[in-house]
Amino acid sequence: MDIRSVTHVKNVYPSAGGAAVTIIDQTLLPNEVKYIELASAEALYEAIKLLRVRGAPAIGICAGFGMAALARGIDADGEDFVREFERLADYLNSSRPTAVNLSWALKRMCSVARAVSALPRAERIAALDREAQAIQDEDIDMCRRISEYGLSLLHDGAGVLTHCNAGPLATSRYGTALGPLFLGRERGMNFHVFSDETRPLLQGARLTSYELHAAGIDITLICDNMASIVMKNGWIDACLVGCDRIAANGDAANKIGTSGVAILAKHYGIPFYVLGPTSTIDMDCPSGDDIEIELRDPEEIAEKFYSKRMAPEGVKCYNPAFDVTDHSLITGIVTEHGILRPPFDVSLRGLFNQKR
Ligand code: MRU
């Protein structure tokens, strides 16, 4: 398969006329590639909550196009328009708490809505469409640049371990943690990638191995508890993972299980890199302790993906969707502006001061 058909797939985009958002329903992958339209606030909320669209940048992009679509249905002007727009944005924002990209994109849309609220309706909608498109276009550019920086950390033939899915499906193109692998492959490089299956929702099995396999990249799927043995065997030169929120001290929230991978990597002396756009960095969040961790339905552990229930009825389950990797375990944070090194409180502050 042509690698471009994988990396260039857009999994979130506005439908014709812009009154709905079209996404690939990721819950059906890898067995079925189905596009669905989200035309109401409830449908958008449900799609984000149930991970039909998922991955920190992708949910931000979906929310951006979603708000532009919803604006068409607001029958009000001026302050009333803004009030209703913000109410809908708050509702979407409550769908998932951990990935900062969601609130970041919604804030951008709300500030445009406020700025254009006095304009005629058609101009208002056009401005919101432009902002949503800008969020996606910027993401494509950020992912491409992250991929370049990330690739500079890998040699031809490198063994790479990744967790969850931070590829094109989670962003808009290339991805973050998987971006260097796609870019390297385009340039004729080879990698041996190990993907944790990523219990309980199997983003590694269903999505990462799907994307990498389709692109002709050597991919081996392992259960989460096999990461230690592949590291001990000497098969891993670097761990590459995505992120949902990076705090000002460099602590990084990502899919549950990521911090365990980082602890193992430290033990085996393997570099552990977190890759993400600056839209995932939350300088208002001092440390990982301040990141809200989403708790999900216990049934995802006990029943989902089994042909019959695999835990006694009524047994207690704890199902946090994310964990926080302590900054002391991270070798580098790869952003679209370059590779940040410890101490991360200093390098992150430097990056944001520069951006101002
Ligand atoms: O619950 P998910 O599947 O949305 O979790 C996604 C992750 O943890 C990704 O690694 C993260 O969002 C980065 S995507 C570029």
Boltz pocket constraint, residues with backbone or C-beta under 6 A from the ligand:
constraints:
  - pocket:
      binder: B
      contacts: [[A, 51], [A, 53], [A, 54], [A, 55], [A, 56], [A, 57], [A, 99], [A, 163], [A, 164], [A, 165], [A, 166], [A, 167], [A, 170], [A, 171], [A, 175], [A, 176], [A, 177], [A, 203], [A, 241], [A, 242], [A, 243], [A, 244], [A, 254], [A, 255], [A, 256], [A, 275], [A, 321]]
      max_distance: 6.0
